[in-house]
């Protein structure tokens, strides 16, 4: 008989998110209660959270959350960070020892800003400088892994059921503008601290329920652009695709949805001419970033939250709204446990992004417009 965690359930995993369209903060206990309702979707081999707006006192600095296997790895990583950054503050991430969470690594956080001289010498913009230094540590320092690197946000994850991971990290002590959560049921990779969701780079974070059949093609394509997939998981690739298409190429999140969950060609052929031209461009220009396979994802970013299903909607996702709050989860029960009377509840269509931002006009700018004349 197989033990718990050894049985493969492809439709497993749970995702949940809460977003505030105003400045009214969300308590960490709410996202823990939401993900806990979907306990049976995970198997104790991974859980995690991302919180945005949680470090207002250090909002102008990059917050590096780091796993260390040993003190030698910590020493080597800190030597690299000290050579590139002004470290404003460093400390262990506060945790609560509980019997459900064992074998945890050393978990530290650093609030940093690039040294002006190093940034100038690199001839890179600041965010690319940070990305390259994160990859440098994760690739070259054995036993060290920077798993969170954005400003005024942080990822908290590990091996365990998500509600236990939340208690372990004392998440109820944090307040955020946005929380996302994940309960993991690994299908192709082992459960370990670095492999738990969310995956993050800068302020982009992804939680994902599904299985990407195009992983190898997507991985090879993204590594051409300087990314390095060290974790052998499809969610890592999705995170880098978002960083590449949004930060480096300049596509909006709506346009990115039309790349990774692109409409079928027969659907594009029936569109009005202007809309058809845009979608044809996106499919042709970024065909290597098309994601195939069943998925539902939540993507957190600075000032917003995006939800997206695959084109055939093979994974469940429900959205609820109540006044200034938005709730997104794999199951409606995960919404109603924290908001029993939402104003509206619905399920997004396959391939149709649901995007919430504090600045409503941001997504109206179509980055592809200026390129269409070059086709």
C-alpha positions in Angstrom: 0.0 0.0 0.0 1.3 3.4 -0.9 1.9 5.9 1.9 0.4 9.4 1.9 2.3 11.6 -0.5 3.2 8.7 -2.8 -0.2 8.6 -4.6 -0.3 10.7 -7.8 -3.5 12.8 -8.2 -3.1 15.0 -11.3 -6.0 17.2 -10.4 -4.7 17.9 -6.9 -3.3 21.2 -5.5 -5.3 24.2 -4.2 -4.9 27.9 -4.8 -6.4 30.9 -3.1 -6.0 34.6 -3.2 -7.4 37.8 -1.6 -6.9 41.2 -3.0 -7.9 44.6 -1.6 -8.7 47.3 -4.2 -8.3 50.0 -1.5 -5.8 50.5 1.3 -7.8 48.4 3.7 -5.3 45.7 4.9 -6.0 41.9 4.9 -4.9 39.9 7.9 -2.8 36.8 7.4 -5.3 34.6 9.3 -7.9 35.1 6.5 -5.7 33.5 3.8 -4.8 30.6 6.2 -8.5 29.9 6.8 -9.3 30.0 3.1 -6.6 27.5 2.0 -7.2 25.2 5.0 -10.8 24.5 3.7 -9.1 22.8 0.7 -6.9 20.6 2.9 -7.7 17.4 1.0 -6.3 18.9 -2.3 -2.8 18.7 -0.9 -0.8 16.0 0.7 1.5 17.7 3.1 4.5 17.9 0.7 4.2 21.7 0.1 2.4 24.8 1.1 3.1 28.5 0.9 1.9 32.1 0.8 2.9 35.4 -0.8 2.0 38.7 0.8 2.2 42.2 -0.8 2.5 45.4 1.2 3.8 43.5 4.2 7.0 45.5 4.7 5.9 49.2 4.7 8.9 50.2 6.8 11.3 48.8 4.2 9.1 49.4 1.1 12.0 51.0 -0.8 14.3 48.0 -0.4 14.4 44.6 -2.0 13.4 41.9 0.5 15.4 38.7 0.0 14.1 35.6 1.6 16.7 32.8 1.6 16.9 29.1 2.5 20.2 27.8 3.7 21.1 24.2 4.1 24.1 25.0 6.3 26.1 27.9 7.7 28.8 27.6 5.0 26.2 28.3 2.4 25.0 31.3 4.4 28.5 32.7 4.7 29.2 32.3 0.9 25.8 33.9 0.0 26.3 36.8 2.4 29.7 37.5 0.9 28.1 37.9 -2.5 25.3 40.1 -1.2 27.7 42.3 0.7 29.8 42.8 -2.5 26.7 43.9 -4.5 24.3 45.5 -2.0 24.0 47.8 0.9 22.3 45.5 3.5 19.9 47.7 5.5 18.7 44.9 7.8 19.1 41.2 8.1 17.6 38.7 10.5 16.1 35.2 10.8 12.5 35.1 9.5 10.4 34.7 12.6 8.9 31.2 12.9 6.9 29.2 15.4 8.1 25.7 16.2 5.3 23.3 15.7 5.4 19.5 15.5 3.8 19.4 12.1 6.8 21.1 10.4 10.2 19.4 10.6 13.6 19.5 9.0 13.3 23.1 8.1 16.4 24.8 6.7 17.9 28.0 8.0 15.5 30.8 6.9 16.8 34.4 6.7 15.7 37.7 5.2 17.7 40.7 4.0 16.5 44.2 3.1 18.9 45.4 0.5 19.6 48.1 -2.1 22.2 47.9 -4.9 25.5 49.6 -4.2 25.5 52.6 -6.6 29.0 51.9 -7.8 28.2 48.2 -8.6 25.0 49.2 -10.3 26.8 51.8 -12.5 29.6 49.3 -13.4 27.1 46.7 -14.4 25.4 49.0 -17.0 22.1 47.3 -16.1 18.9 48.8 -14.9 18.2 48.1 -11.2 15.7 45.3 -11.6 17.9 43.4 -14.1 20.8 43.8 -11.7 18.7 42.2 -8.9 17.6 39.4 -11.1 21.1 38.5 -12.2 22.4 38.5 -8.6 19.5 36.2 -7.6 20.4 33.8 -10.3 24.1 34.1 -9.4 23.4 32.9 -5.8 20.9 30.2 -6.8 23.2 28.7 -9.4 26.6 29.0 -7.9 26.1 28.8 -4.1 25.4 25.2 -3.1 22.9 25.0 -0.3 21.6 28.6 -0.7 18.4 29.5 -2.5 16.9 33.1 -2.7 13.2 32.3 -3.0 11.8 35.8 -2.7 13.3 39.0 -4.0 10.6 41.8 -4.5 10.0 45.1 -2.8 7.4 45.3 0.0 6.4 41.7 -0.5 7.5 38.3 0.6 7.1 34.5 0.0 6.7 32.1 2.9 6.8 28.4 1.9 7.9 25.0 2.9 7.1 21.3 3.2 3.9 20.7 5.1 0.1 21.4 4.7 -0.4 25.1 3.9 -2.3 25.8 7.1 0.6 24.5 9.1 3.1 26.4 7.0 1.0 29.6 7.8 1.2 28.9 11.5 4.9 28.1 11.3 5.7 31.4 9.7 3.3 33.3 12.1 1.4 34.7 9.1 -1.3 36.0 11.3 1.1 38.7 12.4 1.3 40.1 8.9 -1.1 42.5 7.1 -1.1 42.8 3.3 -2.9 44.4 0.3 -2.9 41.0 -1.3 -2.3 37.4 -0.2 -2.0 34.3 -2.4 -1.7 30.7 -1.1 -1.0 27.2 -2.4 -1.5 23.7 -1.1 0.7 21.3 -3.1 0.1 17.8 -4.4 3.4 17.1 -6.3 3.0 15.1 -9.5 6.4 15.0 -11.1 8.9 16.4 -8.6 9.6 15.7 -5.0 8.3 17.7 -2.1 11.0 20.0 -0.7 11.2 23.5 0.7 12.5 25.2 -2.5 10.0 23.4 -4.7 6.9 24.6 -2.8 4.8 27.4 -4.2 4.7 30.3 -4.6 7.6 30.8 -7.0 8.8 34.3 -7.3 11.2 36.7 -9.0 11.2 40.4 -8.1 7.6 41.2 -7.3 6.1 38.5 -9.6 4.8 35.4 -7.8 2.9 32.5 -9.1 0.8 29.8 -7.5 -0.4 27.0 -9.8 -2.7 24.1 -10.0 -2.0 21.9 -13.0 0.5 20.2 -15.1 2.4 21.8 -18.0 3.0 19.4 -20.8 5.0 22.0 -22.7 7.5 22.4 -19.8 10.6 21.3 -21.8 9.9 23.5 -24.7 9.0 26.5 -22.4 12.2 25.9 -20.4 14.5 25.8 -23.4 12.9 28.9 -24.8 13.1 31.0 -21.6 16.7 29.9 -20.9 17.8 31.5 -24.2 17.0 34.8 -22.6 19.3 34.3 -19.7 17.0 32.6 -17.2 18.1 29.4 -15.5 15.5 26.8 -14.4 17.2 25.1 -11.4 14.2 23.5 -9.8 12.8 21.3 -12.6 9.2 22.5 -12.0 6.8 24.0 -14.4 5.7 26.8 -12.1 9.2 28.1 -12.0 9.0 28.5 -15.8 5.7 30.3 -15.7 7.2 32.8 -13.3 10.1 33.6 -15.6 7.8 33.8 -18.6 5.8 36.5 -16.8 9.0 38.4 -15.8 10.3 38.2 -19.4 7.1 39.2 -21.2 6.1 42.0 -18.7 9.3 43.5 -17.4 11.6 42.9 -20.4 9.3 43.0 -23.4 6.6 45.3 -22.0 3.5 43.4 -22.6 0.5 44.0 -20.4 -0.9 41.2 -18.3 -3.9 40.9 -20.6 -1.6 40.5 -23.6 0.5 37.9 -21.6 -2.7 35.9 -21.1 -3.1 35.9 -24.9 0.4 34.5 -25.2 0.5 31.7 -22.6 -3.2 30.8 -23.0 -3.5 31.9 -26.6 -6.9 31.5 -28.4 -7.0 28.7 -30.9 -6.3 29.7 -34.5 -9.9 29.0 -35.5 -11.1 31.4 -32.8 -8.6 34.1 -34.0 -9.9 33.8 -37.5 -13.4 34.8 -36.4 -12.3 38.0 -34.6 -12.7 41.5 -35.9 -9.7 42.6 -38.1 -7.9 44.8 -35.5 -8.3 42.2 -32.7 -7.3 39.4 -35.0 -4.1 41.3 -36.0 -3.1 41.7 -32.4 -3.7 38.0 -31.5 -1.9 36.8 -34.7 1.1 38.9 -33.8 1.2 37.6 -30.2 0.9 34.0 -31.3 3.6 34.3 -34.0 6.0 36.5 -32.0 5.9 34.5 -28.7 4.9 31.0 -29.8 7.6 29.5 -27.5 5.8 31.0 -24.5 2.5 29.2 -25.2 1.7 27.0 -22.3 -0.1 23.7 -23.0 -1.8 21.4 -20.5 -4.3 21.9 -17.7 -3.7 24.8 -15.4 -5.2 27.5 -13.2 -2.8 30.2 -11.9 -2.8 33.2 -9.7 -0.1 35.8 -10.5 0.7 38.4 -7.9 2.5 41.6 -8.9 3.0 45.1 -7.6 -0.4 46.6 -7.1 -2.4 43.8 -8.7 -3.6 40.2 -8.9 -4.3 38.1 -12.0 -6.2 34.8 -12.4 -6.0 32.6 -15.5 -7.3 29.2 -16.6 -6.0 27.2 -19.5 -7.9 27.5 -22.8 -10.1 24.5 -22.1 -10.7 25.3 -18.4 -9.5 21.9 -17.2 -8.8 23.2 -13.7 -11.4 24.8 -11.4 -11.3 28.4 -10.4 -13.9 30.6 -8.7 -13.9 34.4 -8.2 -15.9 36.4 -5.6 -16.2 40.1 -4.9 -17.4 41.9 -1.8 -17.1 45.7 -1.7 -13.4 46.5 -2.1 -12.3 42.8 -1.7 -11.7 40.2 -4.3 -11.5 36.5 -3.5 -10.2 33.8 -5.9 -9.9 30.1 -5.1 -10.0 26.6 -6.5 -13.3 26.0 -4.7 -16.2 28.4 -3.7 -16.1 27.0 -0.2 -12.6 28.6 0.3 -14.2 32.0 -0.5 -17.4 31.7 1.6 -15.5 30.5 4.7 -14.0 34.1 5.0 -16.8 36.0 3.2 -20.1 34.2 3.7 -22.1 36.7 1.6 -20.2 37.9 -1.4 -21.8 40.4 -3.7 -20.9 38.3 -6.8 -19.5 34.8 -7.5 -18.5 33.5 -10.9 -16.1 31.2 -12.8 -13.9 32.8 -15.4 -13.9 31.3 -18.9 -11.0 29.3 -20.2 -8.1 31.5 -21.3 -9.9 34.6 -20.1 -7.8 36.6 -17.7 -9.3 38.2 -14.6 -7.1 41.1 -13.6 -7.6 43.4 -10.6 -5.4 46.4 -10.0 -5.4 49.4 -7.8 -4.8 51.6 -10.8 -7.6 50.7 -13.1 -6.1 52.4 -16.2 -2.8 50.5 -16.2 -4.0 47.5 -18.2 -5.5 49.7 -20.9 -2.1 50.4 -22.5 -1.4 47.8 -25.2 2.3 47.3 -25.6 1.9 45.5 -28.9 0.3 48.5 -30.7 3.6 50.1 -31.7 4.9 46.8 -33.0 2.0 46.1 -35.4 3.3 48.5 -38.0 6.4 46.4 -38.2 4.7 43.2 -39.1 
